[in-house]
Amino acid sequence: MYYNALSPYLKARFGGKVYKLALSSGCSCPNRDGTIGSGGCTFCTGSGELAASSLATIPEQLEQAKYILGEKGRNARYIAYFQENTNTYGPVSRLEPLFRAAMEPEDVVALSVATRPDCLGPDSLAMLARLRAVKPVWVELGLQTIHEATAARIRRGYPLSVFDEAVRDLHAIGIEVIVHLILGLPGETAADMEASSRYVGRCGAEGVKLHLLHILRGTPMAAEYAAGRVRTLELDEYITLLERCLEVLPPEVVIHRLTGDAPKRDLIAPLWSADKKRVLNAIRQRFESDDLIQGSKL
């Protein structure tokens, strides 16, 4: 079994255990505030469940995030992760000081910024280039799927060409790209999901986060699920899809996530996903029994 898992990659790169500290920039999302849409993506609640409060200063948020980590995070190194909403959707004059403050502590080894590909204009790119001169910078892009019909159904709000341009622009200034994909989106086949994974590998992304589709209370997709228009994956089915996706990703692509976390109070389905320890054990056992090799079917 082999896949390029995040934890050993970080240890090798930064010389020790590294944890992400989830922070908030206080940004909104153009797919929620009426700029391009008002309801957001149909699966999204619009909140980063693990992010610190944007009402706190960045130093306060860093300390709060470290406190949440507890003893396991003691004497570790950290990645400052701006997780919630679209973190380049705002004036650079406000955002750059926040990012610099998050990068300032010696034990913070990198900055990770979650955003949308359609929110990376010249000013944002110039800001990211300046930040990269200080410490490594990652940008996380919520692609979810390469298929335009699915993108329209989930109200993603931008075409694939915008993602392609964003990846090129980020790589041109030396920014590392991490792409989010969701497995189990309505209407997609296993071949469709495999195609999305293969495409992301070919675009040169340095990392991938693979997520299970969750049905969460308060989302438009929850209404579709209740009406019987959306189904969710079973655990064995999901692991099979994971294997197919990993087998078509180049071995050097870092796998940042094999499944997503959903707040239990909001989770409607699939309920099996709430037992994360069981899920990760099942994934490991299947990968071992099937002798999974990342990139074996390129």
CORLINKA-V927417 format. One record per helix or strand of 2 or more residues. SS is the DSSP state (h for helix, s for strand). FROM is the first residue (numbers start at 1). TO is the last residue. Records with the same first field share a line. If there is no record, write none. Layout:
BEGIN
SS->FROM-TO  FROM-TO
END
This chain:
BEGIN
h->6-14  58-73  92-104  117-119  122-132  148-153  160-172  190-202  220-226  235-247  271-274  276-289
s->18-23  77-82  108-115  136-144  176-183  207-212  215-216  254-257  267-269
END
